[in-house]
Amino acid sequence: MATSLIKSIKKSVPSIITILNLLSGCIAILLSFQDIMLAGLMVMLAGVFDFVDGLAARILDAYSEMGRELDSLADIVSFGVAPSFILFQLISAALFQGLPFSVILLTGAESVILASAFFPVVFAAIRLARYNLSIGEGDVFRGLPSPAAGIFIASVGYTAVATGSVFIQNLIINSSVLVLMSITLSILMISPLRMFSIKFRNFRFADNKIRYTFLMPSALILVYSGLTAIPAIIIYYIILSVIVNLVPMIKKN
């Protein structure tokens, strides 16, 4: 009886962590209407839970189909819906300088620009549905993982408030830049581009060259610059993935 109870608790641990991911995303949606910086922090916290639940599943050998489905449902909220609401608030600030606006009085162009804030949740849903139908991506992802896209948007929102640089604020709070960011991230999520996983199966350098090449500089930048460095780190991840894809092609030629 005690052994059965322990096994049941052990199998529930990853799902409990996934639920914390989901709750973080829900809180981020609420906060996006009042405090973009805190909303961004909650999405980043959801990212931590998303990483830890997979780690817990591997350590405890507690994989399950329910856990896989629950993880995707949590991800669509935390890295799709919540970032889209953050992006909506950023675009609204760029268009209306933070002033309240009426949906009825929006021009056609303004409506389209605001609607682009929700591209990421649509494409995150498509990506997650495709992922669930796949056998498993293992050490390689096809397209930008939805957590990376969501955390990018959340960290941009965080940076817009946290930075002391007027130049960076003006660069972020710009409707053209924000729409371009939304479209680019959406396309990357469903693209065939192969992107490496940062999950370690062992810690040998020979087997994890690309992971160490990514994580070591990223950790240093994060310690030095704080959370405002996250957008740059994710761009670095995308560039490294492109390089990894190009190297075999160059060798063949």
C-alpha positions in Angstrom: 0.0 0.0 0.0 2.8 2.4 1.0 4.8 1.5 -2.1 1.8 2.1 -4.3 1.2 5.5 -2.7 4.8 6.6 -3.1 4.7 5.6 -6.8 1.5 7.5 -7.3 3.0 10.6 -5.6 6.2 10.3 -7.7 4.2 10.1 -11.0 2.2 13.2 -9.9 5.2 15.5 -9.3 5.9 16.5 -12.9 2.2 17.2 -13.5 2.0 19.4 -10.3 5.0 21.4 -11.6 3.2 21.7 -15.0 0.1 23.1 -13.2 2.4 25.7 -11.6 3.5 26.6 -15.1 -0.2 27.0 -16.1 -1.0 29.1 -13.1 2.0 31.4 -13.8 0.6 31.9 -17.3 -2.8 32.8 -16.0 -1.4 35.3 -13.6 0.7 36.8 -16.4 -2.5 37.4 -18.4 -4.1 39.3 -15.5 -1.0 41.3 -14.8 -0.6 42.3 -18.5 -3.4 44.8 -18.1 -1.7 46.5 -15.2 2.1 45.8 -15.1 3.9 44.5 -18.2 7.1 44.0 -16.3 5.5 41.7 -13.7 3.6 39.9 -16.4 6.9 39.2 -18.2 8.4 37.9 -15.0 5.5 35.5 -14.6 6.0 34.1 -18.1 9.7 33.7 -17.4 8.8 31.9 -14.2 6.5 29.6 -16.2 9.5 28.9 -18.4 11.4 27.7 -15.3 8.5 25.4 -14.3 8.4 24.1 -17.9 12.0 23.2 -17.8 11.8 21.7 -14.3 8.7 19.5 -15.1 10.6 17.8 -17.9 13.7 17.4 -15.7 11.5 15.9 -12.9 9.9 13.5 -15.3 13.3 12.2 -16.4 14.7 11.9 -12.9 11.7 10.2 -11.5 10.9 8.2 -14.7 7.4 9.6 -14.5 6.4 10.0 -18.1 2.8 9.7 -19.1 0.5 10.6 -21.9 -1.6 12.7 -19.6 1.5 14.6 -18.6 2.4 15.2 -22.2 -1.0 16.6 -23.0 -1.2 18.7 -19.8 2.2 20.2 -20.7 1.0 21.3 -24.1 -2.2 22.8 -22.6 -0.1 24.7 -20.1 2.3 25.9 -22.8 -0.4 27.3 -25.0 -1.5 29.5 -22.1 1.9 30.5 -20.7 3.8 30.8 -24.0 1.0 31.6 -26.4 -1.9 33.5 -24.8 0.0 35.4 -22.0 2.8 36.7 -24.4 0.1 37.7 -26.9 -1.6 39.8 -24.3 1.7 41.4 -23.3 2.4 42.1 -27.0 -1.1 43.6 -27.4 -0.3 46.0 -24.5 3.0 47.0 -26.0 1.5 47.6 -29.4 -1.3 49.6 -27.8 1.3 51.7 -26.0 3.1 52.3 -29.3 -0.1 53.3 -31.2 -1.9 55.3 -28.5 1.0 56.4 -26.1 -0.7 54.5 -23.2 -4.0 56.4 -23.6 -7.3 54.5 -23.4 -8.9 53.8 -26.8 -12.3 52.6 -28.1 -12.5 49.5 -30.3 -15.4 51.3 -32.1 -13.1 54.2 -33.1 -10.2 52.1 -34.4 -9.2 52.5 -38.0 -8.9 49.5 -40.2 -5.1 49.7 -40.1 -5.0 50.1 -36.3 -7.3 47.0 -36.0 -5.0 44.9 -38.1 -1.9 46.1 -36.2 -3.5 45.2 -32.9 -4.7 41.9 -34.2 -1.1 41.0 -35.1 -0.4 40.7 -31.4 -2.3 37.4 -31.4 -0.3 35.8 -34.2 2.0 34.1 -31.7 -0.8 32.2 -29.8 -2.2 31.0 -33.1 1.1 29.7 -34.4 2.1 28.3 -31.0 -1.1 26.3 -31.1 -0.3 25.0 -34.5 3.3 24.1 -33.4 2.1 22.3 -30.2 -0.5 20.4 -32.2 2.1 19.2 -34.7 4.5 18.4 -31.8 1.8 16.2 -30.1 1.3 14.3 -33.3 5.0 13.7 -33.8 6.8 10.6 -32.3 9.2 12.9 -30.5 11.8 15.5 -31.5 14.5 14.2 -29.2 17.7 16.3 -29.3 16.4 18.5 -32.2 13.3 20.7 -32.5 11.7 21.5 -35.8 10.9 25.2 -35.6 11.4 27.6 -32.7 10.0 26.0 -29.4 6.9 27.9 -28.2 8.5 28.6 -24.8 11.4 30.3 -26.4 9.1 32.5 -28.5 6.8 33.3 -25.6 9.7 34.1 -23.3 11.2 36.3 -26.0 8.1 38.4 -26.1 7.8 38.5 -22.3 11.4 39.5 -21.8 11.0 42.3 -24.4 8.0 43.6 -22.4 10.1 43.3 -19.2 13.0 45.1 -20.8 10.8 47.9 -22.1 9.9 48.8 -18.5 13.1 47.8 -16.7 15.7 49.4 -19.0 17.0 52.8 -18.3 17.9 53.4 -21.9 15.5 55.7 -23.8 17.0 54.4 -27.1 16.0 50.8 -26.2 12.5 51.9 -25.0 11.9 53.8 -28.2 13.1 50.8 -30.2 10.7 48.4 -28.4 7.7 50.7 -28.2 7.4 50.9 -31.9 4.5 49.4 -33.7 6.5 48.4 -36.8 9.1 46.7 -34.7 6.5 44.9 -32.6 4.5 43.7 -35.6 7.7 42.5 -37.4 8.6 40.6 -34.2 5.2 39.0 -34.0 5.3 37.8 -37.6 9.0 36.6 -37.4 8.4 34.6 -34.2 5.2 33.1 -35.6 6.9 32.0 -38.8 9.9 30.6 -36.9 7.6 28.4 -34.7 6.2 26.5 -37.7 9.4 26.6 -39.9 11.3 23.4 -40.8 14.4 24.9 -39.3 16.1 22.4 -37.0 17.0 23.9 -33.6 19.0 22.1 -31.0 17.6 21.1 -27.6 19.4 22.3 -24.4 18.5 19.1 -22.6 21.6 17.1 -21.5 21.7 13.3 -21.6 25.2 13.4 -20.2 27.7 16.1 -19.4 30.6 15.1 -21.7 31.8 18.1 -23.7 32.2 16.0 -26.9 28.5 15.1 -26.9 27.3 18.6 -25.9 29.6 21.0 -27.8 26.7 23.1 -29.1 24.9 23.2 -25.8 28.0 24.4 -23.9 28.7 26.9 -26.7 25.2 28.3 -26.1 24.9 28.0 -22.3 28.3 29.2 -21.1 28.3 32.6 -22.8 24.5 33.0 -22.1 25.1 32.4 -18.4 27.8 35.0 -18.3 25.7 37.6 -20.2 22.7 36.8 -17.8 24.8 37.3 -14.7 26.3 40.6 -16.1 23.1 42.1 -17.6 20.3 40.4 -15.8 16.9 39.5 -17.3 17.1 42.3 -19.9 19.7 40.1 -21.7 17.2 37.3 -22.4 16.0 38.7 -25.9 19.7 38.7 -27.0 20.2 35.2 -25.6 17.3 33.8 -27.6 18.5 35.6 -30.7 21.9 33.9 -30.1 20.1 30.5 -29.8 18.4 31.1 -33.1 21.7 32.1 -34.8 23.6 29.1 -33.4 20.8 26.8 -34.7 21.1 28.3 -38.2 24.9 27.8 -38.1 24.4 24.2 -37.0 22.1 23.7 -40.0 24.6 25.3 -42.4 27.7 23.5 -41.3 26.7 20.1 -42.9 25.7 21.8 -46.1 29.1 23.6 -46.3 30.9 20.4 -45.7 29.0 18.6 -48.5 30.0 21.4 -50.9 
